[in-house]
Amino acid sequence: MRKFIITICSFVLTCAIVLSGCSCANTSPLSFSTNFAGTAENAANLESSYLETLNYTVSYNKNYNASLKLDETIADLFTLDYNGTYTSIFKGDIVSFPEFIDTDISFEGDKHYIRTELNLKVTVNDKEYQDGIISEVYFYSAGQAFAPVYSKVVSKNTMLAVNTSEKVLSALQKLYLYETKYYEDEIITNKLVYNGENVADIDIYNLDQTLLTPFEEQTSSDYTLKQAIDNVQLIFAIRNINLDVEKTYNLPTVSPTYGAPKSLTITNQDELTYAFTNTFTYNGTPYENLKMTAKNMTFVIGGTSNVGTEQNVIVQKAKSDDFPYYNALPVEYAESLSEMSSFNRLGALVYKLTDATVTH
């Protein structure tokens, strides 16, 4: 379950679209709106109290759509289930970056921060594993192309492999730490792994990093400022791209698995009325049977070969009489799952928004 640009998503690392093929080739800065703040204009000078918290349920769907479905050739070899929660916290202006961030990138304006937490129970042939991913990224505002300066991901992830000849599914839980540092013309990536016993007992919320050792040498990749985002920013960036139906946007994205930016093709497939299947709560107010105008966005690695699996993000398009707030909320996200041996598809992890809190 790896080589996706999003991990079991840190929404988003060792578990999402296959990244191979063309790399970043833009010659101008990326352009984003500030839909998250309810406006397409460049929302500058956000208060340091600006805080957005989004909570999701996470579940398994073996047949989400034609792209995100369990491969029938292996469907009878195992039983599989995922259940969990996902939280994304966005801070609109943290005033200054932490002292441990060493970068030569310096701009005026707001400095943003995102932290995401995925807690996931994985059940493989009646055996349970507790997975988790904690991701964080520091970056500049839309006026500076959401330029990242630092990201870190800690991933305790159950990886699966299918032996079709012996008709066996094996599971192995691993713990990785990825650190990506951004400079004006360079990206530095560190990759660490825990190789000790009892991975399941390691608390990623109180991780002793001295237990980890490098599994690859530190890597350096060329980088052009304002021409790529970090993988941890991906869903946030997608909600701040304005696209008409059937239009596309090329978004170079840096995954620690590969270091150098790889180009994603973002497409607004169509627009729809999204019906919440759960009670949705916004700033403490519950909304029952809420329907919301939304955009069905997809993303996939660009190019003509090795393009990976197309994944879906449904994003709020506008406010309405029933819901008079607009923050381009990502109300549903479907992330592809695959096993490691032959990258057979296993279906999708589906994230559904249950509540949102936005304070200014």
Helices and strands as residue ranges (DSSP letters): G 35-37, E 51-61, G 72-74, E 80-91, E 111-124, E 127-140, G 142-144, E 148-163, E 168-182, E 186-194, G 199-201, G 204-206, G 209-211, E 213-214, E 219-222, E 229-230, G 231-233, H 234-238, E 248-254, E 262-275, E 280-282, E 285-287, E 291-301, E 311-316, E 330-338, E 345-359
